[in-house]
Amino acid sequence: MTLRGFLFILATLAIILPASILGLGAYKLNKPLQVDSSPKVIEIADGSSLSAVAHRMEREGWVDSHTVLFMRLYGRITGLAGQIKTGEYAISDSISAKQLLDSMAAGDVVQHRLTVVEGWTLAQLLESLRQHDRIEYTLEGVEKEDLLKELGIGEDRHPEGLFYPTTYNFPSGITDRQFLRNAYSEMIKRLEQIWQTRQVGLPLDTPYDALILASIIEREARVEEERARIAGVFIRRLDKGMRLQADPTVVYGIGDDFSGRITRADLRRDTPYNTYTRSGLPPTPIALPGSSSIKAAVNPEPGDELYFVARGDGTHHFSSTLEEHNRAVQRYILGNR
């Protein structure tokens, strides 16, 4: 072989070998991982290196040793090696090693879910946070009156009703404090927006007054179309100086001592929340109201009705006079006993 021929071979190899290596690397990095069809999760701890992650994936059987090498090279060349974020990442049979690394660098972690239900009390919300296996509970022993201070919100008021009910998505390891701060911010944002749409002349001085009334509506209403109608009854009673006489406020005031069925003695039992014995709004909300109830509180349905009673099917009978109301009570409440 002549020197010229030898040099030609070397030059050819110098071109072919890097191209072949690059081609193999691209194939390995973009090939779907070797996992079964069921989705899996890999949890990346704080301080984990890309090399450790790649070798862990090799031990799981998701990639081979060549892919590990190319993952490390890809991470070093692109700078992703130093950008791996902690958290949980979804593994499926359609994701490639490159896509997974890009996801880890972007922090696209698995999102968990908790639905805060309209009408829940603060106690129910806190218990749901305590029971969720992906939320770190840190509020053990914190009194309700100190909760806002613990959250760094700084409001000098009871926290009942101040957390917006909806479905929240969050990464594993979020604390209850972070969750509640998000829910509080969402409530304040929604409340302020809806307050700007209020009717003029309402007997509600502040957005917080609207929140209190909305919480009562939330506990009274069972069908969507009655919210504004119930709000109208309460607004007219406030305007006339009549007591609200809302059973849910009585139940809230009794607290854990409530037997499960409201009695005449309960209605006479005076607490700060008993709207049969006290005039005006109760001192705080009694539940977590949703947007529909807040909107109803500030945009009540017009009319002359001053009373309503549950029919037993989720709807209410509304009355304009006490005589009509008493007949409805006889029919729907006393007649069912």
Summary of the structure (lengths in Angstrom):
residues: 337
radius of gyration: 31.0
end to end distance: 111.0
largest distance: 118.7
contacts: 968
relative contact order: 0.09
helix: 51%
strand: 10%
